[in-house]
């Protein structure tokens, strides 16, 4: 969701999130959300590359990914489950 959830659009129950909802790099920078910025820029570049090369592309933006911890500290996703 990092690539599609950081913008200044209103989130209401009647809004459908689609390809126009990509995160705004400027919003990410202002909020110092560097992970979200990197995901947004990577996604933009993947789409640009695919278009230039005539490649079909699909991106999946999962809300949460859970897996084994690779570090000694609790990460945000695992903390949500723990709590």
Biopython code that builds the backbone (N, CA, C, O; Angstrom):
import numpy as np
from Bio.PDB.StructureBuilder import StructureBuilder

atoms = [
    (1, "UNK", "N", (0.812, -1.197, 0.000)),
    (1, "UNK", "CA", (0.000, 0.000, 0.000)),
    (1, "UNK", "C", (0.857, 1.263, 0.000)),
    (1, "UNK", "O", (0.345, 2.358, -0.234)),
    (2, "UNK", "N", (2.131, 1.122, 0.256)),
    (2, "UNK", "CA", (2.998, 2.297, 0.321)),
    (2, "UNK", "C", (3.000, 3.091, -0.979)),
    (2, "UNK", "O", (3.134, 4.315, -0.958)),
    (3, "UNK", "N", (2.852, 2.409, -2.102)),
    (3, "UNK", "CA", (2.894, 3.085, -3.391)),
    (3, "UNK", "C", (1.566, 3.719, -3.778)),
    (3, "UNK", "O", (1.503, 4.442, -4.773)),
    (4, "UNK", "N", (0.508, 3.468, -3.022)),
    (4, "UNK", "CA", (-0.797, 4.006, -3.414)),
    (4, "UNK", "C", (-1.572, 4.680, -2.282)),
    (4, "UNK", "O", (-2.752, 4.982, -2.459)),
    (5, "UNK", "N", (-0.972, 4.919, -1.163)),
    (5, "UNK", "CA", (-1.767, 5.446, -0.049)),
    (5, "UNK", "C", (-1.327, 6.799, 0.487)),
    (5, "UNK", "O", (-1.963, 7.314, 1.407)),
    (6, "UNK", "N", (-0.283, 7.388, -0.039)),
    (6, "UNK", "CA", (0.199, 8.672, 0.477)),
    (6, "UNK", "C", (-0.011, 9.768, -0.555)),
    (6, "UNK", "O", (0.849, 10.039, -1.393)),
    (7, "UNK", "N", (-1.181, 10.390, -0.467)),
    (7, "UNK", "CA", (-1.536, 11.519, -1.312)),
    (7, "UNK", "C", (-2.505, 12.378, -0.520)),
    (7, "UNK", "O", (-2.805, 12.076, 0.635)),
    (8, "UNK", "N", (-2.985, 13.422, -1.122)),
    (8, "UNK", "CA", (-3.880, 14.329, -0.384)),
    (8, "UNK", "C", (-5.343, 14.122, -0.755)),
    (8, "UNK", "O", (-6.171, 15.001, -0.515)),
    (9, "UNK", "N", (-5.670, 12.969, -1.338)),
    (9, "UNK", "CA", (-7.052, 12.696, -1.711)),
    (9, "UNK", "C", (-7.851, 12.261, -0.485)),
    (9, "UNK", "O", (-7.340, 11.577, 0.401)),
    (10, "UNK", "N", (-9.115, 12.675, -0.459)),
    (10, "UNK", "CA", (-9.999, 12.322, 0.652)),
    (10, "UNK", "C", (-10.356, 10.842, 0.585)),
    (10, "UNK", "O", (-10.687, 10.324, -0.482)),
    (11, "UNK", "N", (-10.289, 10.175, 1.714)),
    (11, "UNK", "CA", (-10.661, 8.762, 1.796)),
    (11, "UNK", "C", (-12.028, 8.662, 2.470)),
    (11, "UNK", "O", (-12.163, 8.829, 3.683)),
    (12, "UNK", "N", (-13.013, 8.390, 1.659)),
    (12, "UNK", "CA", (-14.370, 8.234, 2.171)),
    (12, "UNK", "C", (-14.910, 6.895, 1.691)),
    (12, "UNK", "O", (-14.376, 6.327, 0.738)),
    (13, "UNK", "N", (-15.955, 6.378, 2.327)),
    (13, "UNK", "CA", (-16.496, 5.060, 1.948)),
    (13, "UNK", "C", (-16.949, 4.962, 0.489)),
    (13, "UNK", "O", (-16.964, 3.867, -0.073)),
    (14, "UNK", "N", (-17.315, 6.077, -0.127)),
    (14, "UNK", "CA", (-17.809, 6.030, -1.501)),
    (14, "UNK", "C", (-16.701, 6.183, -2.550)),
    (14, "UNK", "O", (-16.992, 6.197, -3.746)),
    (15, "UNK", "N", (-15.456, 6.294, -2.128)),
    (15, "UNK", "CA", (-14.337, 6.464, -3.058)),
    (15, "UNK", "C", (-13.765, 5.111, -3.465)),
    (15, "UNK", "O", (-13.490, 4.259, -2.620)),
    (16, "UNK", "N", (-13.590, 4.929, -4.765)),
    (16, "UNK", "CA", (-12.931, 3.724, -5.281)),
    (16, "UNK", "C", (-11.469, 4.050, -5.524)),
    (16, "UNK", "O", (-11.150, 5.015, -6.219)),
    (17, "UNK", "N", (-10.586, 3.253, -4.956)),
    (17, "UNK", "CA", (-9.157, 3.449, -5.150)),
    (17, "UNK", "C", (-8.766, 2.734, -6.437)),
    (17, "UNK", "O", (-9.036, 1.545, -6.603)),
    (18, "UNK", "N", (-8.127, 3.468, -7.345)),
    (18, "UNK", "CA", (-7.724, 2.899, -8.623)),
    (18, "UNK", "C", (-6.343, 3.421, -8.994)),
    (18, "UNK", "O", (-5.610, 3.916, -8.138)),
    (19, "UNK", "N", (-5.988, 3.309, -10.284)),
    (19, "UNK", "CA", (-4.639, 3.689, -10.716)),
    (19, "UNK", "C", (-4.352, 5.182, -10.571)),
    (19, "UNK", "O", (-3.197, 5.588, -10.696)),
    (20, "UNK", "N", (-5.353, 6.004, -10.314)),
    (20, "UNK", "CA", (-5.115, 7.432, -10.102)),
    (20, "UNK", "C", (-4.687, 7.738, -8.671)),
    (20, "UNK", "O", (-4.380, 8.885, -8.349)),
    (21, "UNK", "N", (-4.664, 6.726, -7.815)),
    (21, "UNK", "CA", (-4.380, 6.923, -6.401)),
    (21, "UNK", "C", (-2.919, 6.724, -6.021)),
    (21, "UNK", "O", (-2.613, 6.653, -4.831)),
    (22, "UNK", "N", (-2.019, 6.633, -6.968)),
    (22, "UNK", "CA", (-0.623, 6.418, -6.608)),
    (22, "UNK", "C", (-0.155, 7.500, -5.651)),
    (22, "UNK", "O", (-0.614, 8.641, -5.710)),
    (23, "UNK", "N", (0.748, 7.134, -4.781)),
    (23, "UNK", "CA", (1.280, 8.093, -3.817)),
    (23, "UNK", "C", (1.961, 9.245, -4.542)),
    (23, "UNK", "O", (2.536, 9.067, -5.616)),
    (24, "UNK", "N", (1.888, 10.408, -3.953)),
    (24, "UNK", "CA", (2.503, 11.611, -4.495)),
    (24, "UNK", "C", (3.896, 11.737, -3.878)),
    (24, "UNK", "O", (4.020, 11.872, -2.660)),
    (25, "UNK", "N", (4.953, 11.693, -4.708)),
    (25, "UNK", "CA", (6.314, 11.791, -4.163)),
    (25, "UNK", "C", (6.528, 13.036, -3.295)),
    (25, "UNK", "O", (7.253, 12.980, -2.302)),
    (26, "UNK", "N", (5.902, 14.152, -3.664)),
    (26, "UNK", "CA", (6.064, 15.374, -2.870)),
    (26, "UNK", "C", (5.429, 15.231, -1.490)),
    (26, "UNK", "O", (5.974, 15.715, -0.499)),
    (27, "UNK", "N", (4.280, 14.568, -1.427)),
    (27, "UNK", "CA", (3.624, 14.324, -0.134)),
    (27, "UNK", "C", (4.514, 13.426, 0.726)),
    (27, "UNK", "O", (4.661, 13.659, 1.926)),
    (28, "UNK", "N", (5.101, 12.406, 0.115)),
    (28, "UNK", "CA", (6.000, 11.502, 0.842)),
    (28, "UNK", "C", (7.208, 12.252, 1.388)),
    (28, "UNK", "O", (7.618, 12.037, 2.529)),
    (29, "UNK", "N", (7.777, 13.137, 0.564)),
    (29, "UNK", "CA", (8.948, 13.916, 0.999)),
    (29, "UNK", "C", (8.583, 14.854, 2.145)),
    (29, "UNK", "O", (9.307, 14.938, 3.137)),
    (30, "UNK", "N", (7.454, 15.564, 2.007)),
    (30, "UNK", "CA", (7.015, 16.489, 3.053)),
    (30, "UNK", "C", (6.832, 15.777, 4.391)),
    (30, "UNK", "O", (7.164, 16.321, 5.444)),
    (31, "UNK", "N", (6.302, 14.556, 4.340)),
    (31, "UNK", "CA", (6.047, 13.790, 5.563)),
    (31, "UNK", "C", (7.266, 12.966, 5.992)),
    (31, "UNK", "O", (7.219, 12.264, 7.002)),
    (32, "UNK", "N", (8.345, 13.052, 5.230)),
    (32, "UNK", "CA", (9.572, 12.292, 5.485)),
    (32, "UNK", "C", (9.284, 10.796, 5.553)),
    (32, "UNK", "O", (9.830, 10.076, 6.388)),
    (33, "UNK", "N", (8.416, 10.352, 4.658)),
    (33, "UNK", "CA", (8.068, 8.937, 4.541)),
    (33, "UNK", "C", (8.955, 8.319, 3.460)),
    (33, "UNK", "O", (8.512, 8.109, 2.331)),
    (34, "UNK", "N", (10.199, 8.033, 3.808)),
    (34, "UNK", "CA", (11.201, 7.614, 2.825)),
    (34, "UNK", "C", (10.906, 6.237, 2.247)),
    (34, "UNK", "O", (11.158, 6.003, 1.065)),
    (35, "UNK", "N", (10.385, 5.334, 3.045)),
    (35, "UNK", "CA", (10.019, 4.005, 2.528)),
    (35, "UNK", "C", (8.908, 4.148, 1.492)),
    (35, "UNK", "O", (8.980, 3.546, 0.420)),
    (36, "UNK", "N", (7.877, 4.944, 1.805)),
    (36, "UNK", "CA", (6.777, 5.152, 0.876)),
    (36, "UNK", "C", (7.277, 5.826, -0.399)),
    (36, "UNK", "O", (6.839, 5.485, -1.497)),
    (37, "UNK", "N", (8.187, 6.776, -0.255)),
    (37, "UNK", "CA", (8.761, 7.450, -1.420)),
    (37, "UNK", "C", (9.502, 6.452, -2.307)),
    (37, "UNK", "O", (9.340, 6.462, -3.527)),
    (38, "UNK", "N", (10.316, 5.593, -1.694)),
    (38, "UNK", "CA", (11.082, 4.630, -2.494)),
    (38, "UNK", "C", (10.164, 3.649, -3.216)),
    (38, "UNK", "O", (10.418, 3.307, -4.371)),
    (39, "UNK", "N", (9.104, 3.194, -2.555)),
    (39, "UNK", "CA", (8.154, 2.281, -3.195)),
    (39, "UNK", "C", (7.416, 2.981, -4.335)),
    (39, "UNK", "O", (7.190, 2.384, -5.388)),
    (40, "UNK", "N", (7.044, 4.235, -4.130)),
    (40, "UNK", "CA", (6.339, 5.005, -5.158)),
    (40, "UNK", "C", (7.220, 5.211, -6.382)),
    (40, "UNK", "O", (6.782, 4.991, -7.511)),
    (41, "UNK", "N", (8.456, 5.632, -6.160)),
    (41, "UNK", "CA", (9.366, 5.861, -7.280)),
    (41, "UNK", "C", (9.708, 4.569, -8.015)),
    (41, "UNK", "O", (9.825, 4.563, -9.240)),
    (42, "UNK", "N", (9.865, 3.487, -7.279)),
    (42, "UNK", "CA", (10.146, 2.197, -7.910)),
    (42, "UNK", "C", (8.963, 1.762, -8.773)),
    (42, "UNK", "O", (9.152, 1.276, -9.888)),
    (43, "UNK", "N", (7.759, 1.933, -8.266)),
    (43, "UNK", "CA", (6.569, 1.556, -9.020)),
    (43, "UNK", "C", (6.435, 2.415, -10.278)),
    (43, "UNK", "O", (6.142, 1.893, -11.354)),
    (44, "UNK", "N", (6.647, 3.722, -10.153)),
    (44, "UNK", "CA", (6.577, 4.618, -11.308)),
    (44, "UNK", "C", (7.592, 4.217, -12.371)),
    (44, "UNK", "O", (7.282, 4.200, -13.562)),
    (45, "UNK", "N", (8.799, 3.897, -11.933)),
    (45, "UNK", "CA", (9.835, 3.520, -12.886)),
    (45, "UNK", "C", (9.546, 2.180, -13.549)),
    (45, "UNK", "O", (9.869, 1.991, -14.721)),
    (46, "UNK", "N", (8.951, 1.259, -12.825)),
    (46, "UNK", "CA", (8.578, -0.031, -13.419)),
    (46, "UNK", "C", (7.540, 0.180, -14.515)),
    (46, "UNK", "O", (7.644, -0.410, -15.590)),
    (47, "UNK", "N", (6.540, 1.016, -14.251)),
    (47, "UNK", "CA", (5.506, 1.292, -15.251)),
    (47, "UNK", "C", (6.103, 2.002, -16.464)),
    (47, "UNK", "O", (5.751, 1.685, -17.601)),
    (48, "UNK", "N", (6.989, 2.945, -16.236)),
    (48, "UNK", "CA", (7.636, 3.675, -17.340)),
    (48, "UNK", "C", (8.465, 2.716, -18.195)),
    (48, "UNK", "O", (8.383, 2.754, -19.422)),
    (49, "UNK", "N", (9.254, 1.865, -17.561)),
    (49, "UNK", "CA", (10.090, 0.894, -18.271)),
    (49, "UNK", "C", (9.216, -0.048, -19.103)),
    (49, "UNK", "O", (9.510, -0.307, -20.270)),
    (50, "UNK", "N", (8.148, -0.553, -18.498)),
    (50, "UNK", "CA", (7.259, -1.478, -19.198)),
    (50, "UNK", "C", (6.636, -0.815, -20.423)),
    (50, "UNK", "O", (6.535, -1.429, -21.485)),
    (51, "UNK", "N", (6.222, 0.432, -20.271)),
    (51, "UNK", "CA", (5.623, 1.147, -21.401)),
    (51, "UNK", "C", (6.634, 1.341, -22.521)),
    (51, "UNK", "O", (6.317, 1.127, -23.691)),
    (52, "UNK", "N", (7.856, 1.749, -22.166)),
    (52, "UNK", "CA", (8.908, 1.960, -23.164)),
    (52, "UNK", "C", (9.263, 0.681, -23.920)),
    (52, "UNK", "O", (9.559, 0.722, -25.114)),
    (53, "UNK", "N", (9.232, -0.441, -23.229)),
    (53, "UNK", "CA", (9.634, -1.722, -23.818)),
    (53, "UNK", "C", (8.460, -2.528, -24.369)),
    (53, "UNK", "O", (8.657, -3.614, -24.913)),
    (54, "UNK", "N", (7.244, -2.008, -24.233)),
    (54, "UNK", "CA", (6.072, -2.726, -24.714)),
    (54, "UNK", "C", (5.770, -3.986, -23.924)),
    (54, "UNK", "O", (5.311, -4.987, -24.476)),
    (55, "UNK", "N", (6.030, -3.925, -22.637)),
    (55, "UNK", "CA", (5.819, -5.069, -21.745)),
    (55, "UNK", "C", (4.520, -4.869, -20.969)),
    (55, "UNK", "O", (4.257, -3.779, -20.461)),
    (56, "UNK", "N", (3.714, -5.916, -20.879)),
    (56, "UNK", "CA", (2.534, -5.867, -20.022)),
    (56, "UNK", "C", (3.002, -5.997, -18.575)),
    (56, "UNK", "O", (3.885, -6.798, -18.270)),
    (57, "UNK", "N", (2.409, -5.210, -17.696)),
    (57, "UNK", "CA", (2.818, -5.238, -16.293)),
    (57, "UNK", "C", (1.593, -5.196, -15.386)),
    (57, "UNK", "O", (0.588, -4.555, -15.695)),
    (58, "UNK", "N", (1.701, -5.878, -14.286)),
    (58, "UNK", "CA", (0.686, -5.841, -13.230)),
    (58, "UNK", "C", (1.437, -5.647, -11.927)),
    (58, "UNK", "O", (2.432, -6.326, -11.675)),
    (59, "UNK", "N", (0.969, -4.731, -11.099)),
    (59, "UNK", "CA", (1.565, -4.586, -9.777)),
    (59, "UNK", "C", (0.510, -4.929, -8.734)),
    (59, "UNK", "O", (-0.678, -4.666, -8.917)),
    (60, "UNK", "N", (0.961, -5.509, -7.661)),
    (60, "UNK", "CA", (0.078, -5.863, -6.551)),
    (60, "UNK", "C", (0.533, -5.057, -5.345)),
    (60, "UNK", "O", (1.714, -5.038, -5.001)),
    (61, "UNK", "N", (-0.408, -4.407, -4.724)),
    (61, "UNK", "CA", (-0.101, -3.577, -3.565)),
    (61, "UNK", "C", (-0.829, -4.113, -2.342)),
    (61, "UNK", "O", (-1.903, -3.625, -1.991)),
    (62, "UNK", "N", (-0.245, -5.121, -1.690)),
    (62, "UNK", "CA", (-0.916, -5.722, -0.537)),
    (62, "UNK", "C", (-0.962, -4.759, 0.652)),
    (62, "UNK", "O", (-0.072, -3.931, 0.845)),
    (63, "UNK", "N", (-2.016, -4.897, 1.429)),
    (63, "UNK", "CA", (-2.162, -4.050, 2.609)),
    (63, "UNK", "C", (-1.163, -4.423, 3.700)),
    (63, "UNK", "O", (-0.703, -3.557, 4.444)),
    (64, "UNK", "N", (-0.829, -5.700, 3.799)),
    (64, "UNK", "CA", (0.102, -6.140, 4.828)),
    (64, "UNK", "C", (0.750, -7.444, 4.384)),
    (64, "UNK", "O", (0.089, -8.322, 3.829)),
    (65, "UNK", "N", (2.025, -7.558, 4.630)),
    (65, "UNK", "CA", (2.744, -8.786, 4.326)),
    (65, "UNK", "C", (3.340, -9.294, 5.628)),
    (65, "UNK", "O", (4.049, -8.563, 6.321)),
    (66, "UNK", "N", (3.052, -10.542, 5.960)),
    (66, "UNK", "CA", (3.544, -11.127, 7.201)),
    (66, "UNK", "C", (4.449, -12.303, 6.858)),
    (66, "UNK", "O", (4.126, -13.125, 6.001)),
    (67, "UNK", "N", (5.542, -12.365, 7.516)),
    (67, "UNK", "CA", (6.463, -13.477, 7.300)),
    (67, "UNK", "C", (7.407, -13.579, 8.478)),
    (67, "UNK", "O", (7.242, -12.879, 9.478)),
    (68, "UNK", "N", (8.394, -14.445, 8.362)),
    (68, "UNK", "CA", (9.338, -14.597, 9.475)),
    (68, "UNK", "C", (10.154, -13.310, 9.680)),
    (68, "UNK", "O", (10.498, -12.613, 8.726)),
    (69, "UNK", "N", (10.444, -13.028, 10.924)),
    (69, "UNK", "CA", (11.265, -11.858, 11.228)),
    (69, "UNK", "C", (12.710, -12.128, 10.813)),
    (69, "UNK", "O", (13.270, -13.183, 11.112)),
    (70, "UNK", "N", (13.288, -11.172, 10.131)),
    (70, "UNK", "CA", (14.674, -11.300, 9.682)),
    (70, "UNK", "C", (15.614, -10.431, 10.499)),
    (70, "UNK", "O", (16.812, -10.368, 10.223)),
    (71, "UNK", "N", (15.074, -9.768, 11.493)),
    (71, "UNK", "CA", (15.872, -8.890, 12.343)),
    (71, "UNK", "C", (15.497, -9.171, 13.802)),
    (71, "UNK", "O", (14.472, -9.799, 14.064)),
    (72, "UNK", "N", (16.300, -8.721, 14.732)),
    (72, "UNK", "CA", (16.030, -9.009, 16.146)),
    (72, "UNK", "C", (14.912, -8.159, 16.756)),
    (72, "UNK", "O", (14.468, -8.442, 17.869)),
    (73, "UNK", "N", (14.453, -7.127, 16.049)),
    (73, "UNK", "CA", (13.402, -6.261, 16.586)),
    (73, "UNK", "C", (12.074, -6.546, 15.901)),
    (73, "UNK", "O", (12.029, -7.082, 14.794)),
    (74, "UNK", "N", (11.005, -6.180, 16.575)),
    (74, "UNK", "CA", (9.663, -6.379, 16.048)),
    (74, "UNK", "C", (9.371, -5.321, 14.982)),
    (74, "UNK", "O", (9.520, -4.126, 15.237)),
    (75, "UNK", "N", (8.952, -5.759, 13.781)),
    (75, "UNK", "CA", (8.636, -4.786, 12.740)),
    (75, "UNK", "C", (7.160, -4.367, 12.833)),
    (75, "UNK", "O", (6.392, -4.950, 13.599)),
    (76, "UNK", "N", (6.776, -3.363, 12.054)),
    (76, "UNK", "CA", (5.435, -2.797, 12.126)),
    (76, "UNK", "C", (4.347, -3.813, 11.820)),
    (76, "UNK", "O", (3.343, -3.873, 12.530)),
    (77, "UNK", "N", (4.532, -4.617, 10.769)),
    (77, "UNK", "CA", (3.512, -5.594, 10.395)),
    (77, "UNK", "C", (3.297, -6.637, 11.482)),
    (77, "UNK", "O", (2.158, -6.948, 11.830)),
    (78, "UNK", "N", (4.387, -7.180, 12.020)),
    (78, "UNK", "CA", (4.273, -8.194, 13.066)),
    (78, "UNK", "C", (3.702, -7.577, 14.344)),
    (78, "UNK", "O", (2.961, -8.243, 15.067)),
    (79, "UNK", "N", (4.032, -6.321, 14.634)),
    (79, "UNK", "CA", (3.511, -5.650, 15.822)),
    (79, "UNK", "C", (1.991, -5.523, 15.742)),
    (79, "UNK", "O", (1.303, -5.653, 16.755)),
    (80, "UNK", "N", (1.462, -5.269, 14.540)),
    (80, "UNK", "CA", (0.010, -5.153, 14.370)),
    (80, "UNK", "C", (-0.670, -6.476, 14.734)),
    (80, "UNK", "O", (-1.727, -6.477, 15.364)),
    (81, "UNK", "N", (-0.077, -7.577, 14.346)),
    (81, "UNK", "CA", (-0.630, -8.894, 14.678)),
    (81, "UNK", "C", (-0.511, -9.166, 16.175)),
    (81, "UNK", "O", (-1.456, -9.650, 16.798)),
    (82, "UNK", "N", (0.642, -8.857, 16.747)),
    (82, "UNK", "CA", (0.876, -9.078, 18.168)),
    (82, "UNK", "C", (-0.111, -8.293, 19.026)),
    (82, "UNK", "O", (-0.630, -8.798, 20.021)),
    (83, "UNK", "N", (-0.358, -7.062, 18.625)),
    (83, "UNK", "CA", (-1.270, -6.203, 19.391)),
    (83, "UNK", "C", (-2.704, -6.636, 19.204)),
    (83, "UNK", "O", (-3.611, -6.029, 19.772)),
]
sb = StructureBuilder()
sb.init_structure("model")
sb.init_model(0)
sb.init_chain("A")
sb.init_seg("    ")
for serial, (resi, resn, name, xyz) in enumerate(atoms, 1):
    if name == "N":
        sb.init_residue(resn, " ", resi, " ")
    sb.init_atom(name, np.array(xyz, "f"), 0.0, 1.0, " ", f" {name:<3s}", serial, name[0])
structure = sb.get_structure()
